[in-house]
């Protein structure tokens, strides 16, 4: 299973820079990069709340689940 973070998509739609976003959310630009690159192990609900508030979106607009190949093969089996 893989969780994909689409913050970069939302930032582009909002025409917002990483620096502006980081400051508005209250996290460092380095932590934004960790989120954007999928290296985050966890996200606090308070951070997710701030992300959604700043981007005026729902959690599903910035997070999505993509099955890995192994899971997809098991699901597709008859």
FINULO-165677 format. One line per 10 residues: for each residue x, y, z of N, C-alpha, C, CB. Coordinates in Angstrom, 3 decimals. Glycine has a CB too. Layout:
BEGIN
X,Y,Z,X,Y,Z,X,Y,Z,X,Y,Z ~ ...
//
This chain:
BEGIN
0.845,-1.173,0.000,0.000,0.000,0.000,0.890,1.235,0.000,-0.961,-0.001,1.216 ~ 0.396,2.253,-0.657,1.172,3.472,-0.735,0.237,4.675,-0.614,1.978,3.527,-2.053 ~ 0.582,5.573,0.269,-0.157,6.825,0.398,0.612,7.885,-0.380,-0.346,7.240,1.911 ~ -0.060,8.537,-1.301,0.552,9.583,-2.117,0.073,10.939,-1.602,0.199,9.399,-3.635 ~ 1.007,11.860,-1.448,0.695,13.210,-0.973,0.725,14.145,-2.175,1.705,13.681,0.140 ~ -0.411,14.781,-2.439,-0.546,15.667,-3.597,-0.501,17.142,-3.223,-1.836,15.373,-4.317 ~ 0.318,17.489,-2.249,0.418,18.889,-1.844,0.928,19.750,-2.994,1.341,19.031,-0.625 ~ 1.870,19.234,-3.777,2.404,20.026,-4.882,1.317,20.388,-5.894,3.530,19.266,-5.578 ~ 0.379,19.484,-6.123,-0.735,19.749,-7.030,-1.590,20.889,-6.483,-1.593,18.476,-7.234 ~ -1.890,20.803,-5.192,-2.730,21.839,-4.571,-2.007,23.182,-4.521,-3.143,21.416,-3.153
-0.704,23.161,-4.262,0.058,24.419,-4.256,0.031,25.062,-5.642,1.525,24.170,-3.809 ~ 0.162,24.265,-6.675,0.112,24.804,-8.040,-1.264,25.390,-8.335,0.454,23.708,-9.070 ~ -2.314,24.697,-7.921,-3.677,25.211,-8.145,-3.911,26.525,-7.407,-4.716,24.177,-7.697 ~ -3.308,26.646,-6.237,-3.499,27.857,-5.422,-2.454,28.935,-5.735,-3.439,27.502,-3.933 ~ -1.514,28.593,-6.644,-0.422,29.505,-6.991,0.300,29.989,-5.731,-0.959,30.709,-7.792 ~ 0.643,29.021,-4.886,1.283,29.294,-3.607,2.660,28.651,-3.587,0.420,28.777,-2.432 ~ 3.641,29.364,-3.086,4.993,28.808,-2.990,5.108,27.914,-1.756,6.049,29.942,-2.935 ~ 6.115,27.079,-1.771,6.385,26.212,-0.616,6.645,27.061,0.618,7.593,25.280,-0.893 ~ 7.399,28.142,0.462,7.714,29.006,1.604,6.445,29.641,2.184,8.710,30.106,1.184 ~ 5.574,30.137,1.319,4.305,30.730,1.791,3.465,29.683,2.502,3.505,31.339,0.611
3.392,28.507,1.900,2.609,27.416,2.472,3.154,26.995,3.835,2.595,26.219,1.521 ~ 4.465,26.804,3.902,5.094,26.380,5.156,4.824,27.382,6.271,6.606,26.203,4.964 ~ 4.974,28.657,5.960,4.737,29.684,6.972,3.276,29.696,7.419,5.131,31.060,6.434 ~ 2.351,29.579,6.469,0.926,29.607,6.803,0.504,28.390,7.627,0.094,29.679,5.531 ~ 1.099,27.234,7.339,0.762,26.007,8.065,1.468,25.949,9.416,1.131,24.777,7.230 ~ 2.669,26.542,9.473,3.428,26.516,10.714,4.422,25.376,10.766,2.496,26.422,11.881 ~ 4.916,24.947,9.601,5.952,23.925,9.536,7.109,24.465,8.700,5.396,22.591,8.936 ~ 8.235,23.794,8.754,9.402,24.265,8.006,9.290,23.848,6.541,10.709,23.712,8.626 ~ 9.938,24.602,5.658,9.972,24.174,4.248,10.573,22.777,4.092,10.773,25.176,3.410 ~ 11.515,22.419,4.948,12.094,21.066,4.898,11.029,20.007,5.185,13.255,20.936,5.909
10.152,20.271,6.136,9.083,19.315,6.436,8.043,19.270,5.316,8.407,19.676,7.763 ~ 7.831,20.383,4.636,6.954,20.362,3.459,7.559,19.435,2.407,6.752,21.805,2.878 ~ 8.871,19.528,2.209,9.550,18.661,1.245,9.407,17.194,1.630,11.032,19.033,1.142 ~ 9.510,16.887,2.917,9.339,15.510,3.392,7.934,15.011,3.044,9.584,15.423,4.928 ~ 6.935,15.852,3.241,5.558,15.480,2.895,5.409,15.290,1.389,4.568,16.550,3.392 ~ 5.894,16.272,0.632,5.737,16.231,-0.825,6.434,15.040,-1.455,6.266,17.502,-1.436 ~ 7.564,14.643,-0.907,8.343,13.550,-1.477,7.936,12.172,-0.955,9.795,13.776,-1.198 ~ 6.905,12.129,-0.119,6.411,10.853,0.376,7.305,10.183,1.397,6.214,9.938,-0.753 ~ 8.162,10.941,2.057,9.068,10.356,3.045,8.531,10.451,4.469,10.414,11.033,2.968 ~ 7.377,11.092,4.649,6.813,11.237,5.998,6.298,9.886,6.489,5.668,12.295,6.013
6.572,9.585,7.732,6.087,8.344,8.353,4.703,8.544,8.959,7.071,7.861,9.435 ~ 4.388,9.802,9.305,3.109,10.122,9.938,2.816,11.610,9.740,3.126,9.755,11.458 ~ 1.550,11.947,9.891,1.131,13.348,9.841,0.165,13.558,10.996,0.468,13.720,8.452 ~ 0.433,14.539,11.814,-0.474,14.846,12.929,-1.775,15.413,12.370,0.184,15.855,13.931 ~ -2.866,15.118,13.056,-4.152,15.663,12.631,-4.153,17.185,12.702,-5.281,15.096,13.491 ~ -3.429,17.754,13.649,-3.375,19.220,13.722,-2.670,19.789,12.493,-2.652,19.675,15.012 ~ -1.648,19.086,12.009,-0.961,19.522,10.794,-1.867,19.346,9.587,0.349,18.739,10.597 ~ -2.542,18.214,9.489,-3.468,17.976,8.382,-4.589,19.013,8.395,-4.055,16.551,8.459 ~ -5.074,19.356,9.568,-6.096,20.393,9.702,-5.575,21.723,9.159,-6.528,20.545,11.180 ~ -4.350,22.081,9.525,-3.761,23.340,9.055,-3.545,23.317,7.545,-2.428,23.609,9.770
-3.095,22.188,7.005,-2.903,22.050,5.558,-4.230,22.289,4.841,-2.336,20.643,5.205 ~ -5.283,21.643,5.324,-6.598,21.786,4.691,-7.143,23.203,4.838,-7.585,20.788,5.291 ~ -6.901,23.818,5.977,-7.352,25.199,6.186,-6.645,26.139,5.226,-7.102,25.642,7.640 ~ -5.328,26.013,5.123,-4.534,26.907,4.273,-4.870,26.697,2.798,-3.030,26.678,4.509 ~ -5.044,25.449,2.390,-5.321,25.156,0.980,-6.816,25.160,0.659,-4.728,23.809,0.608 ~ -7.652,25.341,1.682,-9.108,25.328,1.515,-9.542,24.066,0.771,-9.584,26.593,0.754 ~ -9.188,22.919,1.368,-9.471,21.643,0.719,-9.834,20.592,1.758,-8.265,21.177,-0.115 ~ -10.156,19.416,1.282,-10.443,18.260,2.122,-9.200,17.378,2.209,-11.651,17.457,1.565 ~ -9.072,16.545,3.252,-7.908,15.654,3.354,-7.707,14.792,2.100,-8.056,14.752,4.570 ~ -8.783,14.359,1.494,-8.681,13.545,0.289,-8.140,14.290,-0.916,-10.011,12.988,-0.046
-8.087,15.609,-0.833,-7.500,16.394,-1.917,-5.976,16.371,-1.862,-8.000,17.835,-1.857 ~ -5.419,16.082,-0.694,-3.958,16.068,-0.547,-3.389,14.675,-0.264,-3.554,17.005,0.564 ~ -4.245,13.735,0.120,-3.808,12.367,0.407,-4.633,11.385,-0.406,-3.924,12.052,1.917 ~ -3.959,10.416,-1.012,-4.686,9.360,-1.719,-3.925,8.045,-1.593,-4.891,9.732,-3.214 ~ -4.679,6.964,-1.604,-4.109,5.633,-1.484,-3.975,5.017,-2.869,-4.975,4.740,-0.568 ~ -2.806,4.442,-3.141,-2.542,3.752,-4.398,-2.061,2.356,-4.033,-1.482,4.524,-5.288 ~ -2.743,1.330,-4.529,-2.294,-0.028,-4.195,-0.947,-0.320,-4.837,-3.332,-1.072,-4.646 ~ -0.114,-1.057,-4.107,1.152,-1.475,-4.707,0.877,-2.653,-5.636,2.205,-1.857,-3.609 ~ 1.863,-3.050,-6.417,1.659,-4.107,-7.411,1.258,-5.433,-6.772,2.922,-4.299,-8.230 ~ 1.885,-5.764,-5.638,1.580,-7.029,-4.984,0.125,-7.064,-4.564,2.489,-7.249,-3.774
-0.376,-5.981,-3.983,-1.756,-5.901,-3.544,-2.705,-5.945,-4.741,-1.981,-4.626,-2.727 ~ -2.351,-5.269,-5.814,-3.190,-5.246,-7.010,-3.318,-6.652,-7.606,-2.611,-4.271,-8.054 ~ -2.225,-7.425,-7.594,-2.283,-8.784,-8.134,-3.154,-9.682,-7.271,-0.880,-9.374,-8.247 ~ -3.078,-9.532,-5.970,-3.905,-10.341,-5.072,-5.367,-9.971,-5.252,-3.476,-10.147,-3.597 ~ -5.659,-8.677,-5.380,-7.038,-8.226,-5.549,-7.613,-8.674,-6.888,-7.114,-6.707,-5.433 ~ -6.780,-8.796,-7.913,-7.254,-9.142,-9.238,-7.412,-10.652,-9.441,-6.313,-8.587,-10.265 ~ -6.887,-11.432,-8.489,-6.945,-12.886,-8.633,-8.396,-13.358,-8.558,-6.090,-13.582,-7.542 ~ -8.759,-14.393,-9.360,-10.154,-14.901,-9.351,-10.502,-15.612,-8.071,-10.383,-15.843,-10.513
//
